[in-house]
């Protein structure tokens, strides 16, 4: 962000001038009781985090990783006992 001596403002990103508009000044809202978010959001708009299915390919990769980690630990333990 660059400000000239006369007060002109220029916003640059990677040496390119960006367009911008000046926002309204903030005003203080009158004191009211807060409304819970659940009361303002319709039930169909609430989205839960999607779950990965049991047979999804990502799970296979994670399971293979854990299996390989366990095999490596077993090999290290076997080598420690049988030099």
Biopython code that builds the backbone (N, CA, C, O; Angstrom):
import numpy as np
from Bio.PDB.StructureBuilder import StructureBuilder

atoms = [
    (1, "UNK", "N", (0.850, -1.149, 0.000)),
    (1, "UNK", "CA", (0.000, 0.000, 0.000)),
    (1, "UNK", "C", (0.904, 1.223, 0.000)),
    (1, "UNK", "O", (1.825, 1.322, 0.810)),
    (2, "UNK", "N", (0.643, 2.135, -0.894)),
    (2, "UNK", "CA", (1.432, 3.347, -1.015)),
    (2, "UNK", "C", (0.526, 4.553, -0.825)),
    (2, "UNK", "O", (-0.597, 4.582, -1.328)),
    (3, "UNK", "N", (1.021, 5.550, -0.095)),
    (3, "UNK", "CA", (0.268, 6.778, 0.094)),
    (3, "UNK", "C", (1.141, 7.939, -0.345)),
    (3, "UNK", "O", (2.263, 8.105, 0.134)),
    (4, "UNK", "N", (0.613, 8.744, -1.264)),
    (4, "UNK", "CA", (1.349, 9.903, -1.776)),
    (4, "UNK", "C", (1.262, 11.046, -0.764)),
    (4, "UNK", "O", (0.484, 10.992, 0.189)),
    (5, "UNK", "N", (2.070, 12.073, -0.987)),
    (5, "UNK", "CA", (2.088, 13.231, -0.090)),
    (5, "UNK", "C", (0.726, 13.918, -0.062)),
    (5, "UNK", "O", (0.309, 14.417, 0.983)),
    (6, "UNK", "N", (0.021, 13.949, -1.209)),
    (6, "UNK", "CA", (-1.286, 14.612, -1.267)),
    (6, "UNK", "C", (-2.409, 13.749, -0.688)),
    (6, "UNK", "O", (-3.559, 14.188, -0.665)),
    (7, "UNK", "N", (-2.107, 12.533, -0.219)),
    (7, "UNK", "CA", (-3.096, 11.672, 0.412)),
    (7, "UNK", "C", (-3.681, 10.614, -0.501)),
    (7, "UNK", "O", (-4.495, 9.806, -0.056)),
    (8, "UNK", "N", (-3.287, 10.595, -1.776)),
    (8, "UNK", "CA", (-3.787, 9.574, -2.698)),
    (8, "UNK", "C", (-3.205, 8.218, -2.305)),
    (8, "UNK", "O", (-2.023, 8.110, -1.978)),
    (9, "UNK", "N", (-4.043, 7.193, -2.339)),
    (9, "UNK", "CA", (-3.622, 5.856, -1.934)),
    (9, "UNK", "C", (-3.582, 4.962, -3.162)),
    (9, "UNK", "O", (-4.464, 5.009, -4.019)),
    (10, "UNK", "N", (-2.537, 4.146, -3.226)),
    (10, "UNK", "CA", (-2.373, 3.197, -4.317)),
    (10, "UNK", "C", (-2.050, 1.848, -3.692)),
    (10, "UNK", "O", (-1.139, 1.735, -2.872)),
    (11, "UNK", "N", (-2.797, 0.834, -4.082)),
    (11, "UNK", "CA", (-2.563, -0.512, -3.562)),
    (11, "UNK", "C", (-1.935, -1.324, -4.681)),
    (11, "UNK", "O", (-2.467, -1.386, -5.790)),
    (12, "UNK", "N", (-0.793, -1.951, -4.383)),
    (12, "UNK", "CA", (-0.070, -2.757, -5.370)),
    (12, "UNK", "C", (0.120, -4.164, -4.843)),
    (12, "UNK", "O", (0.335, -4.382, -3.651)),
    (13, "UNK", "N", (0.035, -5.110, -5.758)),
    (13, "UNK", "CA", (0.312, -6.500, -5.464)),
    (13, "UNK", "C", (1.170, -7.040, -6.592)),
    (13, "UNK", "O", (0.750, -7.057, -7.749)),
    (14, "UNK", "N", (2.367, -7.480, -6.252)),
    (14, "UNK", "CA", (3.333, -7.967, -7.239)),
    (14, "UNK", "C", (3.540, -6.950, -8.348)),
    (14, "UNK", "O", (3.487, -7.278, -9.533)),
    (15, "UNK", "N", (3.772, -5.736, -7.951)),
    (15, "UNK", "CA", (4.056, -4.612, -8.852)),
    (15, "UNK", "C", (2.918, -4.303, -9.825)),
    (15, "UNK", "O", (3.161, -3.757, -10.901)),
    (16, "UNK", "N", (1.692, -4.643, -9.464)),
    (16, "UNK", "CA", (0.537, -4.294, -10.281)),
    (16, "UNK", "C", (-0.432, -3.502, -9.411)),
    (16, "UNK", "O", (-0.680, -3.850, -8.257)),
    (17, "UNK", "N", (-0.971, -2.436, -9.984)),
    (17, "UNK", "CA", (-1.913, -1.597, -9.261)),
    (17, "UNK", "C", (-3.256, -2.322, -9.184)),
    (17, "UNK", "O", (-3.770, -2.796, -10.197)),
    (18, "UNK", "N", (-3.820, -2.406, -7.981)),
    (18, "UNK", "CA", (-5.095, -3.077, -7.766)),
    (18, "UNK", "C", (-6.213, -2.043, -7.655)),
    (18, "UNK", "O", (-6.018, -0.959, -7.104)),
    (19, "UNK", "N", (-7.388, -2.389, -8.186)),
    (19, "UNK", "CA", (-8.549, -1.520, -8.029)),
    (19, "UNK", "C", (-9.099, -1.709, -6.632)),
    (19, "UNK", "O", (-9.044, -2.803, -6.070)),
    (20, "UNK", "N", (-9.633, -0.626, -6.074)),
    (20, "UNK", "CA", (-10.221, -0.708, -4.749)),
    (20, "UNK", "C", (-11.228, 0.411, -4.581)),
    (20, "UNK", "O", (-11.178, 1.420, -5.285)),
    (21, "UNK", "N", (-12.128, 0.226, -3.659)),
    (21, "UNK", "CA", (-13.079, 1.270, -3.319)),
    (21, "UNK", "C", (-13.024, 1.480, -1.823)),
    (21, "UNK", "O", (-12.796, 0.545, -1.056)),
    (22, "UNK", "N", (-13.233, 2.698, -1.425)),
    (22, "UNK", "CA", (-13.173, 3.021, -0.015)),
    (22, "UNK", "C", (-14.485, 2.605, 0.633)),
    (22, "UNK", "O", (-15.562, 2.922, 0.129)),
    (23, "UNK", "N", (-14.390, 1.898, 1.748)),
    (23, "UNK", "CA", (-15.579, 1.416, 2.436)),
    (23, "UNK", "C", (-16.166, 2.479, 3.338)),
    (23, "UNK", "O", (-15.530, 3.490, 3.634)),
    (24, "UNK", "N", (-17.374, 2.234, 3.763)),
    (24, "UNK", "CA", (-18.035, 3.153, 4.692)),
    (24, "UNK", "C", (-17.385, 3.034, 6.060)),
    (24, "UNK", "O", (-16.812, 1.999, 6.401)),
    (25, "UNK", "N", (-17.480, 4.087, 6.826)),
    (25, "UNK", "CA", (-16.917, 4.054, 8.166)),
    (25, "UNK", "C", (-17.769, 3.157, 9.041)),
    (25, "UNK", "O", (-18.975, 3.031, 8.828)),
    (26, "UNK", "N", (-17.152, 2.547, 10.004)),
    (26, "UNK", "CA", (-17.856, 1.629, 10.893)),
    (26, "UNK", "C", (-18.737, 2.413, 11.844)),
    (26, "UNK", "O", (-18.342, 3.462, 12.353)),
    (27, "UNK", "N", (-19.919, 1.903, 12.076)),
    (27, "UNK", "CA", (-20.827, 2.525, 13.024)),
    (27, "UNK", "C", (-21.084, 1.558, 14.166)),
    (27, "UNK", "O", (-20.991, 0.341, 14.001)),
    (28, "UNK", "N", (-21.401, 2.102, 15.300)),
    (28, "UNK", "CA", (-21.659, 1.269, 16.467)),
    (28, "UNK", "C", (-23.134, 0.871, 16.442)),
    (28, "UNK", "O", (-24.014, 1.729, 16.375)),
    (29, "UNK", "N", (-23.394, -0.423, 16.496)),
    (29, "UNK", "CA", (-24.754, -0.925, 16.491)),
    (29, "UNK", "C", (-25.352, -0.758, 17.874)),
    (29, "UNK", "O", (-24.634, -0.828, 18.872)),
    (30, "UNK", "N", (-26.660, -0.536, 17.949)),
    (30, "UNK", "CA", (-27.280, -0.420, 19.268)),
    (30, "UNK", "C", (-27.175, -1.740, 20.026)),
    (30, "UNK", "O", (-27.156, -2.816, 19.430)),
    (31, "UNK", "N", (-27.110, -1.635, 21.331)),
    (31, "UNK", "CA", (-26.962, -2.819, 22.169)),
    (31, "UNK", "C", (-28.250, -3.629, 22.146)),
    (31, "UNK", "O", (-29.299, -3.154, 22.582)),
    (32, "UNK", "N", (-28.168, -4.852, 21.637)),
    (32, "UNK", "CA", (-29.306, -5.760, 21.620)),
    (32, "UNK", "C", (-28.819, -7.112, 22.087)),
    (32, "UNK", "O", (-27.615, -7.363, 22.142)),
    (33, "UNK", "N", (-29.733, -7.966, 22.416)),
    (33, "UNK", "CA", (-29.326, -9.304, 22.833)),
    (33, "UNK", "C", (-28.914, -10.087, 21.597)),
    (33, "UNK", "O", (-29.587, -10.005, 20.569)),
    (34, "UNK", "N", (-27.818, -10.849, 21.673)),
    (34, "UNK", "CA", (-27.367, -11.607, 20.505)),
    (34, "UNK", "C", (-28.341, -12.729, 20.172)),
    (34, "UNK", "O", (-28.905, -13.366, 21.061)),
    (35, "UNK", "N", (-28.527, -12.960, 18.876)),
    (35, "UNK", "CA", (-29.410, -14.023, 18.395)),
    (35, "UNK", "C", (-28.544, -15.238, 18.126)),
    (35, "UNK", "O", (-27.538, -15.123, 17.426)),
    (36, "UNK", "N", (-28.902, -16.399, 18.659)),
    (36, "UNK", "CA", (-28.091, -17.595, 18.397)),
    (36, "UNK", "C", (-28.041, -17.903, 16.903)),
    (36, "UNK", "O", (-29.008, -17.678, 16.175)),
    (37, "UNK", "N", (-26.899, -18.421, 16.462)),
    (37, "UNK", "CA", (-26.706, -18.711, 15.043)),
    (37, "UNK", "C", (-27.677, -19.775, 14.553)),
    (37, "UNK", "O", (-28.108, -19.736, 13.401)),
    (38, "UNK", "N", (-28.022, -20.714, 15.406)),
    (38, "UNK", "CA", (-28.924, -21.786, 14.992)),
    (38, "UNK", "C", (-30.315, -21.238, 14.662)),
    (38, "UNK", "O", (-31.025, -21.803, 13.830)),
    (39, "UNK", "N", (-30.699, -20.154, 15.307)),
    (39, "UNK", "CA", (-32.025, -19.600, 15.056)),
    (39, "UNK", "C", (-32.079, -18.872, 13.715)),
    (39, "UNK", "O", (-33.153, -18.758, 13.126)),
    (40, "UNK", "N", (-30.948, -18.379, 13.225)),
    (40, "UNK", "CA", (-30.934, -17.637, 11.976)),
    (40, "UNK", "C", (-30.602, -18.498, 10.779)),
    (40, "UNK", "O", (-30.906, -18.109, 9.651)),
    (41, "UNK", "N", (-29.989, -19.655, 10.977)),
    (41, "UNK", "CA", (-29.582, -20.513, 9.872)),
    (41, "UNK", "C", (-30.608, -21.620, 9.672)),
    (41, "UNK", "O", (-30.902, -22.357, 10.613)),
    (42, "UNK", "N", (-31.163, -21.755, 8.462)),
    (42, "UNK", "CA", (-32.108, -22.843, 8.229)),
    (42, "UNK", "C", (-31.422, -24.201, 8.359)),
    (42, "UNK", "O", (-30.223, -24.330, 8.112)),
    (43, "UNK", "N", (-32.188, -25.195, 8.745)),
    (43, "UNK", "CA", (-31.626, -26.526, 8.993)),
    (43, "UNK", "C", (-31.007, -27.124, 7.731)),
    (43, "UNK", "O", (-29.995, -27.820, 7.818)),
    (44, "UNK", "N", (-31.596, -26.867, 6.559)),
    (44, "UNK", "CA", (-31.052, -27.455, 5.335)),
    (44, "UNK", "C", (-29.758, -26.774, 4.901)),
    (44, "UNK", "O", (-29.040, -27.317, 4.061)),
    (45, "UNK", "N", (-29.441, -25.597, 5.450)),
    (45, "UNK", "CA", (-28.227, -24.889, 5.059)),
    (45, "UNK", "C", (-27.014, -25.336, 5.868)),
    (45, "UNK", "O", (-25.879, -25.079, 5.467)),
    (46, "UNK", "N", (-27.238, -26.001, 7.002)),
    (46, "UNK", "CA", (-26.127, -26.450, 7.836)),
    (46, "UNK", "C", (-25.488, -27.651, 7.165)),
    (46, "UNK", "O", (-26.163, -28.636, 6.864)),
    (47, "UNK", "N", (-24.190, -27.569, 6.933)),
    (47, "UNK", "CA", (-23.492, -28.662, 6.262)),
    (47, "UNK", "C", (-22.491, -29.288, 7.213)),
    (47, "UNK", "O", (-21.663, -28.600, 7.810)),
    (48, "UNK", "N", (-22.576, -30.577, 7.343)),
    (48, "UNK", "CA", (-21.594, -31.302, 8.142)),
    (48, "UNK", "C", (-20.379, -31.583, 7.286)),
    (48, "UNK", "O", (-20.444, -31.564, 6.057)),
    (49, "UNK", "N", (-19.286, -31.842, 7.947)),
    (49, "UNK", "CA", (-18.054, -32.183, 7.234)),
    (49, "UNK", "C", (-18.257, -33.521, 6.527)),
    (49, "UNK", "O", (-18.699, -34.487, 7.149)),
    (50, "UNK", "N", (-17.938, -33.587, 5.239)),
    (50, "UNK", "CA", (-18.139, -34.853, 4.532)),
    (50, "UNK", "C", (-17.214, -35.943, 5.082)),
    (50, "UNK", "O", (-16.060, -35.686, 5.425)),
    (51, "UNK", "N", (-17.736, -37.136, 5.156)),
    (51, "UNK", "CA", (-16.952, -38.257, 5.663)),
    (51, "UNK", "C", (-16.464, -39.100, 4.497)),
    (51, "UNK", "O", (-17.167, -39.279, 3.502)),
    (52, "UNK", "N", (-15.259, -39.607, 4.634)),
    (52, "UNK", "CA", (-14.695, -40.467, 3.607)),
    (52, "UNK", "C", (-15.233, -41.872, 3.836)),
    (52, "UNK", "O", (-15.160, -42.399, 4.946)),
    (53, "UNK", "N", (-15.769, -42.470, 2.789)),
    (53, "UNK", "CA", (-16.346, -43.805, 2.908)),
    (53, "UNK", "C", (-15.264, -44.832, 3.218)),
    (53, "UNK", "O", (-14.077, -44.604, 2.986)),
    (54, "UNK", "N", (-15.702, -45.958, 3.744)),
    (54, "UNK", "CA", (-14.772, -47.010, 4.152)),
    (54, "UNK", "C", (-13.968, -47.534, 2.969)),
    (54, "UNK", "O", (-12.788, -47.848, 3.124)),
    (55, "UNK", "N", (-14.579, -47.635, 1.791)),
    (55, "UNK", "CA", (-13.888, -48.190, 0.634)),
    (55, "UNK", "C", (-13.308, -47.112, -0.293)),
    (55, "UNK", "O", (-13.010, -47.392, -1.455)),
    (56, "UNK", "N", (-13.150, -45.902, 0.208)),
    (56, "UNK", "CA", (-12.603, -44.825, -0.613)),
    (56, "UNK", "C", (-11.107, -45.059, -0.851)),
    (56, "UNK", "O", (-10.424, -45.550, 0.048)),
    (57, "UNK", "N", (-10.578, -44.724, -2.034)),
    (57, "UNK", "CA", (-9.148, -44.945, -2.310)),
    (57, "UNK", "C", (-8.214, -44.233, -1.340)),
    (57, "UNK", "O", (-7.120, -44.726, -1.069)),
    (58, "UNK", "N", (-8.625, -43.082, -0.813)),
    (58, "UNK", "CA", (-7.754, -42.396, 0.146)),
    (58, "UNK", "C", (-7.532, -43.250, 1.384)),
    (58, "UNK", "O", (-6.431, -43.282, 1.932)),
    (59, "UNK", "N", (-8.562, -43.933, 1.818)),
    (59, "UNK", "CA", (-8.416, -44.784, 2.988)),
    (59, "UNK", "C", (-7.415, -45.902, 2.711)),
    (59, "UNK", "O", (-6.644, -46.276, 3.594)),
    (60, "UNK", "N", (-7.422, -46.432, 1.506)),
    (60, "UNK", "CA", (-6.492, -47.494, 1.161)),
    (60, "UNK", "C", (-5.060, -46.995, 1.299)),
    (60, "UNK", "O", (-4.203, -47.710, 1.817)),
    (61, "UNK", "N", (-4.797, -45.786, 0.844)),
    (61, "UNK", "CA", (-3.452, -45.226, 0.937)),
    (61, "UNK", "C", (-3.045, -45.063, 2.395)),
    (61, "UNK", "O", (-1.917, -45.391, 2.762)),
    (62, "UNK", "N", (-3.937, -44.566, 3.218)),
    (62, "UNK", "CA", (-3.623, -44.383, 4.636)),
    (62, "UNK", "C", (-3.418, -45.724, 5.310)),
    (62, "UNK", "O", (-2.486, -45.888, 6.097)),
    (63, "UNK", "N", (-4.280, -46.684, 5.011)),
    (63, "UNK", "CA", (-4.135, -48.017, 5.605)),
    (63, "UNK", "C", (-2.815, -48.660, 5.190)),
    (63, "UNK", "O", (-2.145, -49.289, 6.009)),
    (64, "UNK", "N", (-2.436, -48.503, 3.908)),
    (64, "UNK", "CA", (-1.157, -49.050, 3.456)),
    (64, "UNK", "C", (0.001, -48.369, 4.168)),
    (64, "UNK", "O", (0.987, -49.024, 4.506)),
    (65, "UNK", "N", (-0.100, -47.082, 4.399)),
    (65, "UNK", "CA", (0.961, -46.358, 5.109)),
    (65, "UNK", "C", (1.112, -46.902, 6.522)),
    (65, "UNK", "O", (2.228, -47.164, 6.971)),
    (66, "UNK", "N", (-0.005, -47.074, 7.225)),
    (66, "UNK", "CA", (0.069, -47.588, 8.592)),
    (66, "UNK", "C", (0.586, -49.025, 8.622)),
    (66, "UNK", "O", (1.339, -49.399, 9.521)),
    (67, "UNK", "N", (0.178, -49.828, 7.638)),
    (67, "UNK", "CA", (0.669, -51.194, 7.564)),
    (67, "UNK", "C", (2.175, -51.222, 7.322)),
    (67, "UNK", "O", (2.891, -52.007, 7.945)),
    (68, "UNK", "N", (2.659, -50.366, 6.417)),
    (68, "UNK", "CA", (4.093, -50.301, 6.145)),
    (68, "UNK", "C", (4.872, -49.824, 7.365)),
    (68, "UNK", "O", (5.969, -50.316, 7.631)),
    (69, "UNK", "N", (4.314, -48.869, 8.108)),
    (69, "UNK", "CA", (4.975, -48.406, 9.333)),
    (69, "UNK", "C", (5.080, -49.546, 10.351)),
    (69, "UNK", "O", (6.113, -49.707, 11.001)),
    (70, "UNK", "N", (4.010, -50.335, 10.486)),
    (70, "UNK", "CA", (4.033, -51.448, 11.425)),
    (70, "UNK", "C", (5.017, -52.520, 10.987)),
    (70, "UNK", "O", (5.722, -53.086, 11.822)),
    (71, "UNK", "N", (5.077, -52.810, 9.678)),
    (71, "UNK", "CA", (6.036, -53.791, 9.177)),
    (71, "UNK", "C", (7.470, -53.342, 9.436)),
    (71, "UNK", "O", (8.312, -54.154, 9.820)),
    (72, "UNK", "N", (7.750, -52.077, 9.231)),
    (72, "UNK", "CA", (9.100, -51.558, 9.485)),
    (72, "UNK", "C", (9.446, -51.670, 10.968)),
    (72, "UNK", "O", (10.576, -52.018, 11.310)),
    (73, "UNK", "N", (8.506, -51.383, 11.836)),
    (73, "UNK", "CA", (8.758, -51.513, 13.275)),
    (73, "UNK", "C", (8.993, -52.971, 13.647)),
    (73, "UNK", "O", (9.864, -53.275, 14.463)),
    (74, "UNK", "N", (8.220, -53.871, 13.053)),
    (74, "UNK", "CA", (8.412, -55.305, 13.323)),
    (74, "UNK", "C", (9.781, -55.778, 12.844)),
    (74, "UNK", "O", (10.436, -56.565, 13.525)),
    (75, "UNK", "N", (10.214, -55.306, 11.682)),
    (75, "UNK", "CA", (11.540, -55.694, 11.172)),
    (75, "UNK", "C", (12.653, -55.196, 12.091)),
    (75, "UNK", "O", (13.608, -55.920, 12.370)),
    (76, "UNK", "N", (12.521, -53.950, 12.562)),
    (76, "UNK", "CA", (13.537, -53.418, 13.481)),
    (76, "UNK", "C", (13.585, -54.237, 14.768)),
    (76, "UNK", "O", (14.667, -54.523, 15.281)),
    (77, "UNK", "N", (12.436, -54.609, 15.283)),
    (77, "UNK", "CA", (12.392, -55.401, 16.513)),
    (77, "UNK", "C", (12.991, -56.783, 16.281)),
    (77, "UNK", "O", (13.710, -57.301, 17.136)),
    (78, "UNK", "N", (12.694, -57.389, 15.115)),
    (78, "UNK", "CA", (13.230, -58.715, 14.816)),
    (78, "UNK", "C", (14.749, -58.666, 14.690)),
    (78, "UNK", "O", (15.445, -59.551, 15.188)),
    (79, "UNK", "N", (15.279, -57.600, 14.003)),
    (79, "UNK", "CA", (16.733, -57.446, 13.844)),
    (79, "UNK", "C", (17.410, -57.208, 15.182)),
    (79, "UNK", "O", (18.558, -57.614, 15.365)),
    (80, "UNK", "N", (16.739, -56.569, 16.111)),
    (80, "UNK", "CA", (17.332, -56.319, 17.425)),
    (80, "UNK", "C", (17.481, -57.629, 18.205)),
    (80, "UNK", "O", (18.426, -57.787, 18.979)),
    (81, "UNK", "N", (16.555, -58.561, 18.004)),
    (81, "UNK", "CA", (16.602, -59.824, 18.717)),
    (81, "UNK", "C", (17.478, -60.841, 17.973)),
    (81, "UNK", "O", (18.171, -61.633, 18.612)),
    (82, "UNK", "N", (17.457, -60.832, 16.645)),
    (82, "UNK", "CA", (18.211, -61.794, 15.827)),
    (82, "UNK", "C", (19.231, -61.054, 14.979)),
    (82, "UNK", "O", (18.936, -60.673, 13.846)),
    (83, "UNK", "N", (20.425, -60.846, 15.512)),
    (83, "UNK", "CA", (21.424, -60.074, 14.733)),
    (83, "UNK", "C", (21.937, -60.750, 13.519)),
    (83, "UNK", "O", (22.770, -60.191, 12.806)),
]
sb = StructureBuilder()
sb.init_structure("model")
sb.init_model(0)
sb.init_chain("A")
sb.init_seg("    ")
for serial, (resi, resn, name, xyz) in enumerate(atoms, 1):
    if name == "N":
        sb.init_residue(resn, " ", resi, " ")
    sb.init_atom(name, np.array(xyz, "f"), 0.0, 1.0, " ", f" {name:<3s}", serial, name[0])
structure = sb.get_structure()
